[in-house]
Amino acid sequence: SQQGEEDPQALSIQEGENATMNCSYKTSINNLQWYRQNSGRGLVHLILIRSNEREKHSGRLRVTLDTSKKSSSLLITASRAADTASYFCATDSSNTGKLIFGQGTTLQVKP
Amino acid sequence: GAGVSQSPSNKVTEKGKDVELRCDPISGHTALYWYRQSLGQGLEFLIYFQGNSAPDKSGLPSDRFSAERTGGSVSTLTIQRTQQEDSAVYLCASSLEVKRGYQFFGPGTRLTVL
């Protein structure tokens, strides 16, 4: 069964706008990761945030983690058409790398 | 190699046949993971390897599924007596070590069972 739930399921924005995706999970975690998937094939790792961290930045990406609410958000600023993809959160609860994925958010950025 | 590779990229088989899916992880990566992605179930963990041993096989859907890894490198996922519900994209990932965190994914094998 899936640990994470993401919302929205689908998001459509204009280029230049910001995109925010949310992820909730059920059990305690060691870390939470965000991945991007283009065209239903391989996933690309975006960012990892550990359970003792609250916020992390990488380029135009900003991730927050609230362990009290068991939730995380991914913010993509100044979006580009190339950001069009599906985005997944994944949690590692056992520190083994066994990832439990959310259902994903499909992001469309219109030029 | 430069990245994780998987073969074949696409596999069409008839119900009841056995299939073998192959994964070549990034050289030097000791941890290897198999996941399955299907429309109804999303992305599911199947099994992971630390070296050649598989500490966690909890995600394998049934005893028709098995996996092995030899020489701490290549892994094969075998599905016996395939069923239509086995149709999915099978993704392999590797990481430098189990506790390193993030994983590098291969392009996947799309399996279609007719």
HADDOCK unambig.tbl for C-alpha pairs under 7 A between the chains (distance, minus, plus):
assign (segid A and resid 41 and name CA) (segid B and resid 107 and name CA) 5.36 0.50 0.50
assign (segid A and resid 41 and name CA) (segid B and resid 108 and name CA) 6.01 0.50 0.50
assign (segid A and resid 42 and name CA) (segid B and resid 105 and name CA) 5.63 0.50 0.50
assign (segid A and resid 42 and name CA) (segid B and resid 106 and name CA) 5.44 0.50 0.50
assign (segid A and resid 42 and name CA) (segid B and resid 107 and name CA) 4.15 0.50 0.50
assign (segid A and resid 42 and name CA) (segid B and resid 108 and name CA) 6.08 0.50 0.50
assign (segid A and resid 43 and name CA) (segid B and resid 105 and name CA) 5.62 0.50 0.50
assign (segid A and resid 44 and name CA) (segid B and resid 104 and name CA) 6.90 0.50 0.50
assign (segid A and resid 44 and name CA) (segid B and resid 105 and name CA) 6.77 0.50 0.50
assign (segid A and resid 45 and name CA) (segid B and resid 102 and name CA) 6.65 0.50 0.50
assign (segid A and resid 45 and name CA) (segid B and resid 103 and name CA) 6.82 0.50 0.50
assign (segid A and resid 45 and name CA) (segid B and resid 104 and name CA) 6.97 0.50 0.50
assign (segid A and resid 48 and name CA) (segid B and resid 102 and name CA) 6.90 0.50 0.50
assign (segid A and resid 95 and name CA) (segid B and resid 99 and name CA) 5.72 0.50 0.50
assign (segid A and resid 96 and name CA) (segid B and resid 98 and name CA) 5.09 0.50 0.50
assign (segid A and resid 96 and name CA) (segid B and resid 99 and name CA) 5.64 0.50 0.50
assign (segid A and resid 97 and name CA) (segid B and resid 98 and name CA) 5.61 0.50 0.50
assign (segid A and resid 97 and name CA) (segid B and resid 99 and name CA) 6.37 0.50 0.50
assign (segid A and resid 97 and name CA) (segid B and resid 101 and name CA) 5.80 0.50 0.50
assign (segid A and resid 98 and name CA) (segid B and resid 45 and name CA) 6.91 0.50 0.50
assign (segid A and resid 99 and name CA) (segid B and resid 45 and name CA) 6.65 0.50 0.50
assign (segid A and resid 100 and name CA) (segid B and resid 44 and name CA) 6.97 0.50 0.50
assign (segid A and resid 100 and name CA) (segid B and resid 45 and name CA) 6.67 0.50 0.50
assign (segid A and resid 101 and name CA) (segid B and resid 43 and name CA) 5.95 0.50 0.50
assign (segid A and resid 103 and name CA) (segid B and resid 42 and name CA) 5.85 0.50 0.50
